[in-house]
Amino acid sequence: RTALRPLRRRLQMIFQDPFASLNPRLCVGEIIAEGMDALGVAGTIDRTDAIAALLRQVGLDPAVALRYPHEFSGGQRQRIAIARALAVQPELVVCDEPTSALDVSVQAQILNLLRTLQDDLGLAYLFITHNFAVVEYLAHDVAVMYLGRIVERGPVDAVLRTPAHPYTEALLSAVPSPRLDDARPVIRLGGETPSPAKPPSGCHFHPRCPYAMERCRSEYPPEYDMAPGHVVRCYLRLPSNIEG
């Protein structure tokens, strides 16, 4: 706990639900100032000016610092949550589905804001999402997880354009296309997702994988390099299988 404390200023988080992540008993200014006080940021700068600057940075009027969370829309609340995360000047911000609870038009505004802040402040994001459109728009690198394990990772263009793991292929095939003439086959996975508390032996995906081999049932696959920076955990991508 003591060793982690100095890192807290460098690591912050934006939560999924903007209606549950803000303390309803505190006004906006107090919400933003909490982290600054706890981590010693407030002692080095004028807190009132800093809060006003943060609110402007996320597209809000500094006057809202005296208002309470229930007075704002979902998108405005998420802007407040972003200001709270930025208040301690972090290097990495974990974004846990920060747009999934918002209307589509508001989602676009928040994503544009996050992208602008990244360019202006040099932030790194760990962005957790199920939306591949968001991944394509915001991410530089992507990791695909199944039952808590990364099955494929690499540059976003490589993973989305040439998926190597059957699970990634199935996810991408389920993304709706706006084109009526798009004849992409939809990969339907059988069975149910197993419990993460008791995953299957070997490759966790093998009970639902249309390409599962005997080896998949007993051994968890190591990483295989598909291209520089693009790796996958799948026996199907062994050089001998690719050549065959």
C-alpha positions as CSV (number, residue, x, y, z in Angstrom):
1,R,0.0,0.0,0.0
2,T,2.8,2.4,0.9
3,A,4.7,1.5,-2.3
4,L,1.6,2.1,-4.4
5,R,0.8,5.5,-3.0
6,P,3.4,7.5,-5.0
7,L,2.1,5.9,-8.2
8,R,-1.5,7.0,-7.6
9,R,-0.8,10.5,-8.9
10,R,0.5,9.0,-12.1
11,L,-2.4,6.7,-12.6
12,Q,-6.1,7.8,-12.7
13,M,-9.4,6.3,-13.9
14,I,-12.6,7.3,-15.7
15,F,-15.4,5.0,-14.8
16,Q,-18.2,3.6,-17.0
17,D,-21.2,5.1,-15.3
18,P,-21.1,8.9,-14.9
19,F,-24.2,8.7,-12.7
20,A,-22.6,6.4,-10.1
21,S,-19.0,7.6,-10.1
22,L,-19.6,11.1,-8.7
23,N,-20.4,11.7,-5.1
24,P,-23.9,13.3,-4.9
25,R,-23.0,15.0,-1.6
26,L,-20.2,17.0,-3.0
27,C,-20.3,19.9,-5.4
28,V,-18.2,19.7,-8.6
29,G,-15.4,21.8,-7.3
30,E,-15.1,19.5,-4.2
31,I,-15.2,16.4,-6.4
32,I,-12.3,17.6,-8.5
33,A,-10.3,18.9,-5.5
34,E,-10.5,15.5,-3.6
35,G,-7.6,13.9,-5.4
36,M,-5.6,17.1,-5.4
37,D,-5.9,17.4,-1.6
38,A,-5.2,13.6,-1.0
39,L,-2.1,13.5,-3.2
40,G,-0.6,16.9,-2.3
41,V,-1.2,18.7,-5.6
42,A,-3.3,21.5,-4.0
43,G,-0.4,22.8,-2.0
44,T,1.7,23.7,-5.0
45,I,-1.0,25.6,-7.0
46,D,-4.0,27.9,-6.5
47,R,-6.8,25.3,-6.2
48,T,-9.6,27.6,-7.3
49,D,-7.8,28.6,-10.5
50,A,-6.7,25.1,-11.2
51,I,-10.3,23.8,-10.9
52,A,-11.5,26.6,-13.2
53,A,-8.8,25.7,-15.8
54,L,-9.7,22.0,-15.6
55,L,-13.4,22.7,-16.2
56,R,-12.6,24.9,-19.2
57,Q,-10.3,22.2,-20.5
58,V,-13.1,19.6,-20.6
59,G,-15.5,22.1,-22.2
60,L,-17.5,23.3,-19.1
61,D,-18.0,26.7,-17.6
62,P,-16.0,27.2,-14.4
63,A,-19.2,28.4,-12.7
64,V,-20.4,24.8,-12.5
65,A,-17.9,24.2,-9.7
66,L,-20.6,25.3,-7.2
67,R,-23.3,22.9,-8.6
68,Y,-24.0,19.3,-7.7
69,P,-23.8,16.2,-10.0
70,H,-27.6,15.7,-10.2
71,E,-27.9,19.0,-12.1
72,F,-26.0,17.6,-15.1
73,S,-26.6,15.4,-18.1
74,G,-24.6,12.1,-18.6
75,G,-22.2,13.7,-21.0
76,Q,-21.6,16.7,-18.7
77,R,-21.0,14.3,-15.8
78,Q,-18.5,12.4,-17.7
79,R,-16.6,15.6,-18.5
80,I,-16.5,16.3,-14.8
81,A,-15.1,12.8,-14.2
82,I,-12.5,13.5,-16.8
83,A,-11.6,16.8,-15.1
84,R,-11.3,14.9,-11.8
85,A,-8.9,12.3,-13.4
86,L,-6.8,15.1,-14.9
87,A,-6.6,17.1,-11.6
88,V,-3.5,15.3,-10.4
89,Q,-1.7,15.5,-13.7
90,P,-1.5,11.7,-14.4
91,E,0.6,10.0,-17.1
92,L,-1.8,7.1,-17.6
93,V,-5.6,7.2,-17.5
94,V,-7.6,4.0,-17.4
95,C,-10.9,4.5,-19.3
96,D,-13.4,1.8,-18.4
97,E,-16.1,1.9,-21.1
98,P,-16.4,5.7,-20.5
99,T,-18.8,6.2,-23.4
100,S,-21.1,3.1,-23.3
101,A,-23.7,4.8,-21.0
102,L,-24.0,7.9,-23.2
103,D,-26.1,8.7,-26.3
104,V,-24.3,8.2,-29.6
105,S,-23.9,11.9,-30.3
106,V,-22.5,12.5,-26.8
107,Q,-20.2,9.6,-27.2
108,A,-18.6,11.3,-30.2
109,Q,-18.1,14.5,-28.2
110,I,-16.4,12.6,-25.3
111,L,-14.2,10.6,-27.7
112,N,-13.1,13.8,-29.5
113,L,-12.4,15.4,-26.1
114,L,-10.2,12.4,-25.0
115,R,-8.3,12.5,-28.2
116,T,-7.7,16.3,-27.9
117,L,-6.5,15.9,-24.3
118,Q,-4.2,13.1,-25.3
119,D,-2.6,15.3,-28.0
120,D,-2.4,18.4,-25.7
121,L,-1.2,16.7,-22.5
122,G,0.8,13.7,-23.8
123,L,-1.5,11.2,-22.0
124,A,-1.5,7.5,-22.3
125,Y,-4.9,5.7,-22.2
126,L,-5.8,2.1,-21.3
127,F,-9.2,2.1,-23.0
128,I,-11.5,-0.8,-22.2
129,T,-14.3,-1.2,-24.7
130,H,-16.5,-3.7,-26.7
131,N,-17.0,-1.2,-29.5
132,F,-14.6,-1.8,-32.4
133,A,-15.5,1.6,-34.0
134,V,-14.1,3.2,-30.8
135,V,-11.0,1.1,-31.0
136,E,-10.4,2.0,-34.6
137,Y,-10.9,5.7,-33.9
138,L,-8.9,6.1,-30.7
139,A,-6.4,3.3,-30.2
140,H,-2.9,2.9,-31.5
141,D,-2.5,-0.7,-30.2
142,V,-5.2,-3.2,-29.3
143,A,-5.3,-6.3,-27.1
144,V,-8.2,-8.8,-27.5
145,M,-9.1,-10.7,-24.3
146,Y,-11.1,-13.9,-23.7
147,L,-11.8,-15.1,-20.2
148,G,-9.3,-12.6,-18.7
149,R,-6.4,-13.6,-21.0
150,I,-5.0,-11.7,-24.0
151,V,-5.4,-13.9,-27.0
152,E,-4.2,-11.4,-29.6
153,R,-2.5,-8.0,-29.6
154,G,-0.8,-5.7,-32.0
155,P,-1.1,-2.4,-33.9
156,V,-4.8,-1.5,-34.3
157,D,-4.7,-1.7,-38.2
158,A,-3.0,-5.1,-38.1
159,V,-5.5,-6.6,-35.7
160,L,-8.6,-5.2,-37.2
161,R,-7.6,-5.7,-40.9
162,T,-5.9,-9.1,-40.5
163,P,-7.2,-10.8,-37.3
164,A,-5.3,-13.9,-36.5
165,H,-7.2,-15.4,-33.6
166,P,-10.6,-17.2,-34.2
167,Y,-12.2,-15.2,-31.4
168,T,-11.1,-11.9,-32.9
169,E,-12.4,-13.0,-36.3
170,A,-15.8,-13.8,-34.7
171,L,-16.0,-10.4,-32.9
172,L,-15.2,-8.5,-36.1
173,S,-17.7,-10.5,-38.1
174,A,-20.5,-9.4,-35.7
175,V,-19.8,-5.7,-36.3
176,P,-22.8,-4.4,-38.4
177,S,-21.8,-2.9,-41.8
178,P,-23.6,0.2,-43.2
179,R,-23.2,-1.3,-46.8
180,L,-26.1,-3.3,-48.1
181,D,-23.9,-5.2,-50.5
182,D,-21.4,-6.3,-47.8
183,A,-21.5,-10.1,-47.9
184,R,-19.2,-10.8,-45.0
185,P,-19.9,-14.2,-43.4
186,V,-21.0,-13.9,-39.8
187,I,-19.2,-16.4,-37.5
188,R,-21.6,-17.8,-34.9
189,L,-19.9,-19.3,-31.9
190,G,-21.6,-22.3,-30.3
191,G,-22.1,-22.9,-26.6
192,E,-21.9,-20.5,-23.7
193,T,-19.0,-18.5,-22.3
194,P,-17.4,-20.5,-19.5
195,S,-17.0,-19.2,-16.0
196,P,-13.7,-17.2,-15.6
197,A,-13.5,-18.8,-12.1
198,K,-13.3,-22.3,-13.7
199,P,-12.0,-21.9,-17.2
200,P,-11.6,-24.9,-19.6
201,S,-8.2,-26.7,-19.8
202,G,-5.8,-25.8,-22.5
203,C,-6.9,-22.9,-24.7
204,H,-9.9,-21.4,-22.9
205,F,-11.5,-20.8,-26.2
206,H,-11.4,-24.4,-27.5
207,P,-15.0,-25.4,-26.5
208,R,-16.4,-22.7,-28.8
209,C,-13.7,-22.6,-31.5
210,P,-14.6,-24.1,-34.9
211,Y,-10.9,-24.9,-35.6
212,A,-10.1,-26.6,-32.3
213,M,-7.5,-29.4,-32.4
214,E,-6.6,-32.0,-29.9
215,R,-3.6,-30.0,-28.7
216,C,-5.9,-27.0,-27.9
217,R,-7.7,-29.1,-25.3
218,S,-4.6,-29.9,-23.2
219,E,-2.1,-27.1,-23.6
220,Y,-2.5,-23.3,-23.5
221,P,-0.8,-21.9,-26.6
222,P,2.3,-19.7,-26.4
223,E,2.6,-16.4,-28.3
224,Y,3.3,-16.6,-32.0
225,D,4.6,-13.6,-34.0
226,M,2.3,-12.9,-37.0
227,A,4.2,-9.7,-37.9
228,P,6.4,-7.2,-36.0
229,G,4.4,-6.3,-32.9
230,H,1.4,-8.5,-33.9
231,V,1.2,-11.6,-31.7
232,V,-1.4,-14.3,-31.2
233,R,-2.0,-17.3,-28.9
234,C,-3.4,-19.9,-31.2
235,Y,-2.0,-23.3,-32.4
236,L,-3.7,-22.6,-35.7
237,R,-1.0,-20.0,-36.4
238,L,1.9,-22.4,-36.0
239,P,4.1,-22.1,-39.1
240,S,3.5,-25.8,-40.0
241,N,-0.3,-25.2,-40.0
242,I,-0.1,-21.9,-41.9
243,E,2.0,-23.6,-44.6
244,G,-0.4,-26.5,-44.8
